Amino acid sequence: MLTQRQLFLKHNAQTSTTPLLLEFVKAKGVHIYDVEGKEYIDLIAGIGVSNVGHCHPNVVAAVQKQAETYMHLMVYGEFVQSPQVNFATALASVLPSNLNSTYFVNSGAEAVEGAMKLAKRYTGRKGFIACRNAYHGSTQGAESLMESDFYSAGYGPFLPHVNFINHNDIADLNKITTETAAVFIEPVQGEAGIRVADQNYMEALRAKCTETGTLLVFDEIQSGFGRTGKMFAFEHYDVVPDILLLAKGIGGGMPIGAFISSLEIMSVLSYNPILGHMTTFGGHPVCCAAGLATLNTLLDENIVADVEAKGELFKQLLQHPAITEIRGKGLMLAVGFDSFETNKAIIDACIEDGIISDWFLHCSDAMRIAPPLTITEEEIKKACAIITKNIDKIIKTAD
């Protein structure tokens, strides 16, 4: 009889030739458990997904209640379904007044695709600008916004009329013109290794987009829902986008994404032609119920208020000569080392020792620290002790 690992390799499509092959059977809070009962501290939250922790009881209860009430009824946008209405209304209540119309989809990449279509339709323009070393998804349109030849090799051709700028480079903003439909940017770049935008840059970016009539799109698929110490990363800058992209952490572990704009901008998808954007499962009632429970949990339990202090505690405790730099905001951190080889060895050793982490697509020499926002001070201390112990072990071995 084949094991689960053997069946996984035989029947599940693979994303690399060397999957970790860790087999987990349970998750709760910041911990996940393997088939032998071993406990791991999850320092990446499923890559920014489980912001309120794994299987938060509020989210589980909302999922169970909605699943018993109704699940899929109709393609998105035709029926009035309370889970969609209630979640969209709640999002509007915590966002600036111009971000009051939400289109729910299934993932971050779909949110990017929808926003690209929306920007073209509203502006009548074809051009896009994105940042080098960004990551916006792996669908064809979203991947067109990623310059990296390594990850896109063999999958082109991609969309034309896409230009690239350097994140945080004010001089590069001159590439934004009246031919540009939208600029897609992460206020905090995720897969570039947690690169935080400067205040002056964000203000100049907003001014340039306003001057040229270009829509400013903030990709907060990783940074949204409290990850940086504010509900949304753009709140650190007092700079508001025309379109906001959310996914990952907004569903409490359920698959959901969204692109959000004003009623005026969003309305163009509804006429000439109608059905300008369609999705069967977008706004799935169970996922929207989970999303509302997640948002309410963040607010009711005041979880975001402690995120910046928790991030500072990681920075204080992760002190070692081998660490070259710690970048980031809140619980969206990158711990730098001298090479990928050093970083990978430390990560592997930490996994053996019950700590789950990884590196970044465009920054392989840095370790990702992005745990559930509910992680406690004691759990942070335990995780940092394990990490520093394994840094010592790997560095001494190398010497």
Buried (B, 14 or more C-beta within 10 A) or exposed (E): EEEEEEEBEEEEEEEEEEEEEEEBEEBEBBBBBBEEEEEBBBBBBBBBBBBBBBBBEBBBEBBEEBEEEEEEEEBBBEEEBBBBEBBBEBBBEBBBEBBBBBBBBBBBBBBBBBBBBBBBBBBEBBBBBBBBBBBBBBBBBBBBBBBBEEBBEEEEEBBEBBBBBEBBEBEBBEBBBEEBBBBBBBBBBBBBBBBBBEEEBBBBBBEBBEEBEBBBBBBBBBBBBBBBBBBBBBBBBEBBBBBBBBBBBBBBBBBBBBBBBBEEBBEBBEEEEEEBBEBEBBBBBBBBBBBBBBBBBBBEBEBBEBBBEBBEBBBEBBEBEBBBEBBBBBBBBBBBBEEEEBBBBBBBBBBEBBBBBBBBBBBBBBBBBBBBBBBEEEBBEBBBEBBBEBBBBBBEEEE
